[in-house]
Amino acid sequence: RGATPPPPSLVLPNSVALAPNGRTMLIVQTHNHVVLEVDSAARKIIATFGEAGIAGADDQHLNTPSAAHRLRDGRTIVADARNCRIVIFSPQKNFAGQIGKTGDCSGARGALGKLNGLAPMPNGNVLVTDALEPRVSEMDLNGNVARVVLLPNLAQPSNATLTRGGNILLASYATPGRIAEVDWNGQIVWEYAPSASERLDRPSRAIELPNGLIALTDDYNHRVVTVNREKRIVWQYGVT
């Protein structure tokens, strides 16, 4: 195997998701090819998915994971981006299956494209963002597709989630970037796309908060921003 890989640590964290128990976090380290499960109270790594620093395509490794979530039944799902698959781990943290064909990024039947987001849905399905087509798909954990929304006018769609009204909210990872809410017919019903000095630069994620505000990560402007539905910034963390 060559040199011994470094032990798991918080190297290049990319995203985090809180588990349903409210106590543990899944921290995705995209370019370290690993997902860490951390006990937030003890501040201790309690499980790993993949092997830190080692990219691979078997059932023990990941290659550039982009998202991870813990389901209510205890399973863990990981968007294994460069392997073009969604990996499913059992509650015991063992490989339990996958959606997509490893290494097949064609987006054809049975294959996934460029995975740019993965989110559980209230009905037990998952919302999959594909930047290759570009499109957002609802599918079950057997890979059966329930609905697809094509997004030809949205560059680099990223990290789709559902709004309280059942629409799709996602970021356009571009310069200038924008945040778009689309219905299941692909029609934009709301968007945030400021210009000039306030323009977004490769935003990667947007979510609707319980109070209706939209929080977003404006990656290359080095800030997190919250905007209201009137498209005004009401809070910012970080200096633009």
VOROBA-307903 format. One record per residue (C-alpha): residue number from 1; x, y, z. Coordinates in steps of 0.5 Angstrom, whole numbers, plus 500, padded with zeros to 3 digits. Last residue first. Layout:
residues N
pase NUM	c1 X	c2 Y	c3 Z .
...
END
This chain:
residues 240
pase 240	c1 467	c2 581	c3 503 .
pase 239	c1 469	c2 580	c3 510 .
pase 238	c1 466	c2 574	c3 514 .
pase 237	c1 459	c2 573	c3 517 .
pase 236	c1 453	c2 577	c3 514 .
pase 235	c1 446	c2 579	c3 516 .
pase 234	c1 440	c2 582	c3 513 .
pase 233	c1 442	c2 582	c3 506 .
pase 232	c1 436	c2 585	c3 502 .
pase 231	c1 433	c2 580	c3 497 .
pase 230	c1 426	c2 582	c3 498 .
pase 229	c1 425	c2 575	c3 500 .
pase 228	c1 430	c2 576	c3 506 .
pase 227	c1 438	c2 575	c3 505 .
pase 226	c1 443	c2 571	c3 510 .
pase 225	c1 450	c2 571	c3 508 .
pase 224	c1 456	c2 567	c3 509 .
pase 223	c1 462	c2 570	c3 507 .
pase 222	c1 469	c2 569	c3 504 .
pase 221	c1 467	c2 572	c3 497 .
pase 220	c1 470	c2 566	c3 493 .
pase 219	c1 465	c2 562	c3 497 .
pase 218	c1 458	c2 566	c3 498 .
pase 217	c1 455	c2 561	c3 502 .
pase 216	c1 448	c2 562	c3 503 .
pase 215	c1 442	c2 563	c3 508 .
pase 214	c1 435	c2 565	c3 506 .
pase 213	c1 430	c2 567	c3 511 .
pase 212	c1 423	c2 564	c3 511 .
pase 211	c1 424	c2 564	c3 519 .
pase 210	c1 425	c2 556	c3 519 .
pase 209	c1 431	c2 558	c3 515 .
pase 208	c1 431	c2 556	c3 507 .
pase 207	c1 438	c2 553	c3 505 .
pase 206	c1 443	c2 556	c3 500 .
pase 205	c1 450	c2 552	c3 498 .
pase 204	c1 456	c2 553	c3 493 .
pase 203	c1 456	c2 561	c3 492 .
pase 202	c1 461	c2 562	c3 486 .
pase 201	c1 462	c2 569	c3 487 .
pase 200	c1 456	c2 573	c3 488 .
pase 199	c1 455	c2 580	c3 486 .
pase 198	c1 455	c2 586	c3 491 .
pase 197	c1 460	c2 590	c3 488 .
pase 196	c1 456	c2 590	c3 481 .
pase 195	c1 450	c2 585	c3 481 .
pase 194	c1 446	c2 582	c3 486 .
pase 193	c1 443	c2 575	c3 483 .
pase 192	c1 438	c2 573	c3 489 .
pase 191	c1 432	c2 568	c3 485 .
pase 190	c1 425	c2 567	c3 486 .
pase 189	c1 420	c2 563	c3 482 .
pase 188	c1 424	c2 560	c3 477 .
pase 187	c1 421	c2 555	c3 473 .
pase 186	c1 424	c2 548	c3 472 .
pase 185	c1 417	c2 544	c3 472 .
pase 184	c1 418	c2 542	c3 479 .
pase 183	c1 419	c2 549	c3 482 .
pase 182	c1 425	c2 553	c3 482 .
pase 181	c1 428	c2 557	c3 487 .
pase 180	c1 435	c2 560	c3 485 .
pase 179	c1 441	c2 563	c3 488 .
pase 178	c1 446	c2 567	c3 484 .
pase 177	c1 453	c2 567	c3 482 .
pase 176	c1 457	c2 572	c3 478 .
pase 175	c1 461	c2 568	c3 477 .
pase 174	c1 459	c2 561	c3 478 .
pase 173	c1 456	c2 556	c3 483 .
pase 172	c1 449	c2 557	c3 481 .
pase 171	c1 446	c2 555	c3 488 .
pase 170	c1 440	c2 551	c3 490 .
pase 169	c1 433	c2 552	c3 492 .
pase 168	c1 427	c2 547	c3 490 .
pase 167	c1 420	c2 548	c3 491 .
pase 166	c1 416	c2 544	c3 496 .
pase 165	c1 413	c2 550	c3 500 .
pase 164	c1 418	c2 549	c3 506 .
pase 163	c1 424	c2 550	c3 501 .
pase 162	c1 427	c2 543	c3 499 .
pase 161	c1 435	c2 543	c3 498 .
pase 160	c1 439	c2 543	c3 492 .
pase 159	c1 447	c2 543	c3 493 .
pase 158	c1 450	c2 546	c3 487 .
pase 157	c1 447	c2 548	c3 480 .
pase 156	c1 453	c2 549	c3 475 .
pase 155	c1 450	c2 554	c3 471 .
pase 154	c1 443	c2 555	c3 471 .
pase 153	c1 439	c2 556	c3 464 .
pase 152	c1 439	c2 549	c3 462 .
pase 151	c1 436	c2 546	c3 469 .
pase 150	c1 432	c2 540	c3 468 .
pase 149	c1 428	c2 538	c3 473 .
pase 148	c1 427	c2 530	c3 474 .
pase 147	c1 422	c2 526	c3 478 .
pase 146	c1 421	c2 519	c3 481 .
pase 145	c1 428	c2 516	c3 479 .
pase 144	c1 429	c2 509	c3 482 .
pase 143	c1 436	c2 508	c3 485 .
pase 142	c1 435	c2 503	c3 490 .
pase 141	c1 435	c2 509	c3 495 .
pase 140	c1 429	c2 513	c3 492 .
pase 139	c1 430	c2 518	c3 487 .
pase 138	c1 428	c2 526	c3 486 .
pase 137	c1 433	c2 529	c3 481 .
pase 136	c1 436	c2 536	c3 480 .
pase 135	c1 439	c2 537	c3 473 .
pase 134	c1 445	c2 540	c3 469 .
pase 133	c1 446	c2 535	c3 465 .
pase 132	c1 453	c2 535	c3 468 .
pase 131	c1 452	c2 539	c3 475 .
pase 130	c1 448	c2 534	c3 478 .
pase 129	c1 444	c2 535	c3 484 .
pase 128	c1 441	c2 529	c3 488 .
pase 127	c1 435	c2 530	c3 492 .
pase 126	c1 434	c2 523	c3 496 .
pase 125	c1 428	c2 519	c3 498 .
pase 124	c1 425	c2 518	c3 505 .
pase 123	c1 419	c2 522	c3 504 .
pase 122	c1 422	c2 528	c3 508 .
pase 121	c1 427	c2 529	c3 503 .
pase 120	c1 435	c2 527	c3 504 .
pase 119	c1 440	c2 532	c3 501 .
pase 118	c1 445	c2 530	c3 496 .
pase 117	c1 449	c2 535	c3 492 .
pase 116	c1 454	c2 537	c3 486 .
pase 115	c1 454	c2 530	c3 484 .
pase 114	c1 457	c2 530	c3 476 .
pase 113	c1 453	c2 525	c3 473 .
pase 112	c1 450	c2 519	c3 475 .
pase 111	c1 449	c2 512	c3 472 .
pase 110	c1 443	c2 507	c3 471 .
pase 109	c1 440	c2 510	c3 465 .
pase 108	c1 445	c2 515	c3 462 .
pase 107	c1 448	c2 521	c3 467 .
pase 106	c1 455	c2 519	c3 463 .
pase 105	c1 459	c2 519	c3 470 .
pase 104	c1 461	c2 512	c3 470 .
pase 103	c1 466	c2 511	c3 474 .
pase 102	c1 462	c2 507	c3 479 .
pase 101	c1 455	c2 505	c3 477 .
pase 100	c1 450	c2 509	c3 480 .
pase 99	c1 447	c2 508	c3 487 .
pase 98	c1 450	c2 504	c3 492 .
pase 97	c1 450	c2 499	c3 497 .
pase 96	c1 451	c2 497	c3 504 .
pase 95	c1 458	c2 499	c3 506 .
pase 94	c1 459	c2 498	c3 513 .
pase 93	c1 458	c2 504	c3 518 .
pase 92	c1 454	c2 499	c3 523 .
pase 91	c1 448	c2 503	c3 521 .
pase 90	c1 449	c2 501	c3 514 .
pase 89	c1 453	c2 505	c3 509 .
pase 88	c1 450	c2 507	c3 503 .
pase 87	c1 455	c2 510	c3 497 .
pase 86	c1 452	c2 515	c3 492 .
pase 85	c1 456	c2 514	c3 485 .
pase 84	c1 459	c2 518	c3 480 .
pase 83	c1 466	c2 516	c3 483 .
pase 82	c1 469	c2 523	c3 482 .
pase 81	c1 463	c2 525	c3 487 .
pase 80	c1 462	c2 520	c3 492 .
pase 79	c1 455	c2 523	c3 495 .
pase 78	c1 455	c2 520	c3 501 .
pase 77	c1 449	c2 516	c3 505 .
pase 76	c1 449	c2 514	c3 512 .
pase 75	c1 444	c2 509	c3 515 .
pase 74	c1 441	c2 510	c3 522 .
pase 73	c1 434	c2 509	c3 520 .
pase 72	c1 433	c2 517	c3 521 .
pase 71	c1 438	c2 518	c3 515 .
pase 70	c1 445	c2 521	c3 517 .
pase 69	c1 448	c2 525	c3 511 .
pase 68	c1 454	c2 526	c3 507 .
pase 67	c1 456	c2 531	c3 501 .
pase 66	c1 462	c2 532	c3 496 .
pase 65	c1 466	c2 526	c3 497 .
pase 64	c1 472	c2 527	c3 493 .
pase 63	c1 474	c2 520	c3 491 .
pase 62	c1 472	c2 515	c3 497 .
pase 61	c1 475	c2 508	c3 499 .
pase 60	c1 473	c2 502	c3 503 .
pase 59	c1 467	c2 499	c3 498 .
pase 58	c1 472	c2 500	c3 492 .
pase 57	c1 473	c2 506	c3 488 .
pase 56	c1 479	c2 510	c3 491 .
pase 55	c1 482	c2 516	c3 494 .
pase 54	c1 487	c2 516	c3 500 .
pase 53	c1 488	c2 522	c3 504 .
pase 52	c1 484	c2 520	c3 510 .
pase 51	c1 481	c2 513	c3 508 .
pase 50	c1 473	c2 512	c3 507 .
pase 49	c1 468	c2 513	c3 512 .
pase 48	c1 470	c2 515	c3 519 .
pase 47	c1 468	c2 514	c3 526 .
pase 46	c1 468	c2 517	c3 533 .
pase 45	c1 472	c2 523	c3 532 .
pase 44	c1 472	c2 527	c3 538 .
pase 43	c1 470	c2 533	c3 540 .
pase 42	c1 466	c2 530	c3 547 .
pase 41	c1 460	c2 534	c3 546 .
pase 40	c1 460	c2 534	c3 538 .
pase 39	c1 461	c2 527	c3 537 .
pase 38	c1 465	c2 527	c3 530 .
pase 37	c1 463	c2 523	c3 524 .
pase 36	c1 469	c2 524	c3 519 .
pase 35	c1 468	c2 523	c3 512 .
pase 34	c1 474	c2 522	c3 507 .
pase 33	c1 477	c2 523	c3 501 .
pase 32	c1 482	c2 529	c3 503 .
pase 31	c1 480	c2 533	c3 498 .
pase 30	c1 473	c2 533	c3 500 .
pase 29	c1 473	c2 533	c3 507 .
pase 28	c1 466	c2 532	c3 509 .
pase 27	c1 464	c2 533	c3 516 .
pase 26	c1 458	c2 528	c3 519 .
pase 25	c1 456	c2 531	c3 526 .
pase 24	c1 454	c2 528	c3 532 .
pase 23	c1 449	c2 530	c3 538 .
pase 22	c1 443	c2 532	c3 535 .
pase 21	c1 440	c2 525	c3 534 .
pase 20	c1 438	c2 526	c3 527 .
pase 19	c1 445	c2 527	c3 525 .
pase 18	c1 448	c2 534	c3 523 .
pase 17	c1 451	c2 536	c3 517 .
pase 16	c1 458	c2 539	c3 515 .
pase 15	c1 461	c2 541	c3 509 .
pase 14	c1 468	c2 542	c3 506 .
pase 13	c1 473	c2 541	c3 511 .
pase 12	c1 480	c2 541	c3 509 .
pase 11	c1 484	c2 537	c3 514 .
pase 10	c1 480	c2 536	c3 521 .
pase 9	c1 484	c2 530	c3 523 .
pase 8	c1 484	c2 522	c3 521 .
pase 7	c1 491	c2 519	c3 522 .
pase 6	c1 496	c2 520	c3 516 .
pase 5	c1 496	c2 515	c3 511 .
pase 4	c1 502	c2 510	c3 512 .
pase 3	c1 507	c2 510	c3 506 .
pase 2	c1 506	c2 505	c3 500 .
pase 1	c1 500	c2 500	c3 500 .
END
